[in-house]
Amino acid sequence: MFGLQRKKQVVKIRSLNETKKYGVAATSLKELLKKGSKLLQVPLVGSHISMYEDGTELTEDYFRSLPDNAELVLLAMDERWSGFVCDIGRLLDTDRNSDLLIDAAKGLLSNERSPKRRRLLGDLLLHLKDSSEAENREDDEDWFQGNKSSILGWIEILQETMWQPKERWRKTRTFLFFNLKQTVSLRLYRSIFGLSGIDDRFKTKSAYMKYNCESRIRGYMKEVHSYAQTIQKPKLKDEYKKTAECLVMQLKSDKYNGCYFNRKEKEQNRLCTQEGWFSCQGAFDHDECKSLHSINPYGNRESRILFSTWNLDHGIEKKRTVIPTLVEALQKHKSSNINLDYFYKLLFTRENLKLVHIVCHKKGAHDLLCDKRKIYKQGKRK
């Protein structure tokens, strides 16, 4: 009697360092190893095969139960495969094929209809387009440009929202955007529309990022100044203004703490890595960011614009707590008796500021109070 002829298993096989897969038919694991080693130029001695998905090593019995077109990885004697996560690891570890990956992602995105997959591919593209190693304007002109196309998308969204006929919309959109610009803060307006390119006086990314941080801190100082308008007692108002000027002098001396966003600064002075990566420090009531948010505004224009939505959040709140506590202290003491260094740190430094992703920026009351032991200079408190 003739023995039953085994059915050939058809599989897709690749080597460890290549992504291209080859179709191979074999009746046994031994035959598959022999054919695969010859095809993929892998030494036969000591070679073994693992499942692409989870890294399970193939045995003769397992081979017979494989479904058609199972994806496998042929490995040399000292090579190991842990599953498809190995491919993800390679994607994260190397820039060798970044241009090919960008082209591939763009191709997939152009034909993709699933919103979830489009979002994932879009995020991948955003981070693959990394030019963070470029510092000077002439080396990365695109980073310094505005995003003129974004306003067109917002016009469409607003048009749909308002349900206006197109001819009526054309007459009203100029009025609408004029009022938007008047009512929305300049920084938010620019971050929403991404229209404003970076002024020509900024020749490097670090110089602009330093200015970006300085602008935020200057904004906090303006809020300190404007609070004087709410104080009714003339004597108290004068004392408060004198105190505010002292804070300004200290802030100028520290160059408005622009070092926080400047990757050229010493490590202890900046909030980012040497490459420009920022990590969310978590909500005011958490020690760290649970979502592990991170961003590199030095990498590309889109990330620079998105970074404007990140906040330097006061743990002990500026308007609700710090400034009112300062005013209350001035009602009982002269500014010379107040521990201004303490208030300065609460208002303008990392001692009370956390860099947070917009999702981690809690708008509600923080319910944190100033330390009464630090409000006055030692020996001055009654």
C-alpha positions, 0 to 999 in steps of 0.5 A: 500500500502506498502511504497517504501523501501529506497535504502541502501547507502554504505559508507566508514567511519572512526573515527577521530583518526584512518585511517582505513576505514570500509564499512557500508550500511545504509538507513538513517543518523540515522541508519549510526550513530548508526551502525558507533558508535557501530563499531568504539566505539564512543559514540552515544549521540552527535555524528555527521558525516562529509565528509572526503574531506572538512569537510562538516557536513552530514545532512539527505538530504545530506546523500541521495545524497551521491555517493557510497563509499563516505568517511566519518568521524564519530566524537564524540560530541566535535570533529571537522573535517576540511577535509583531511588537518587534516591528513596532520596536524597530519603528520606534528605534530607527530613522533608517526608513523614515522616508519610506514609512512616511510615503507608506503612511500617506498612501494608506491614509489616502485610501483609508475610510475608517476614522479610527485608522485615519487618526492613527495614521495621521498621528504617525505621520505627524511624528514621523515628519521630524526635523527637530535636529534642524535649528536654524531658519534656513534649515527648516523654513516650513517650521517658521511658516503659518498654517494658512490652509487651516482657516479654510477648514474653520470657515467650512465648520462655522458655515455648517454650524450657522446653517447660512446660505452661501451668499449670506455667508460671504457677506457675514464672514468678514464681520464674524472673523473681525469679532472673533479676533476682538473677543478671543485672546490673541494667543488662542486665536493664533493657536486655533487658526495657525495663521501667524508665521514666526517673525523674521527676527527669530533666526532659530527655533530655540530663540522663538521657543524662548520668546514663546515662554517669555510671552506666557510669563509676561501675561501672568505679570499683566494679570498681576498689574491689572488686579490693582484696578479691583483695589478700592483703598488708595493707600493699599493700591499704592502699596500693591503697585509698589510690590508689583514693580518689585516683582517685575524687576525680579522677573526682568532679572530672570529674563522672564524665565524663557529658559523653560522652553529653550532646549539650548539651556542647561538641563536643570533650567529647561522643561524639555530634553536636548532634542526638544521633547516636552512631557506633560507633568500631570494635573495639579493634583497628580504626581505625573501624567496618567496618559503619558502625553508628550510633544516635540514642538521643535519637530515640525510646524504642526507640533509647534502650533499644537504646543500652544494649547499646552499650559503652564498651570498654577498649582496654587491658583494665581487669581483665586489664591496667590494674588488675593493672599498678597493683597490681604498681607499688604493690608496689615504690613508694608511691602518691605515686610512681605516675603516677595520671593515666596510670591514670586516663586508661586506666580512665575516659577516651576515651584508652582507651575506645571506644564500640562497637556490641555486634557490635564489642565483642570479648570475647576477650583484647586482648593490649595492655599498659600503657606502662611509660614512663608507669607512674611519675612522672618520676624516680621509677622504679627 
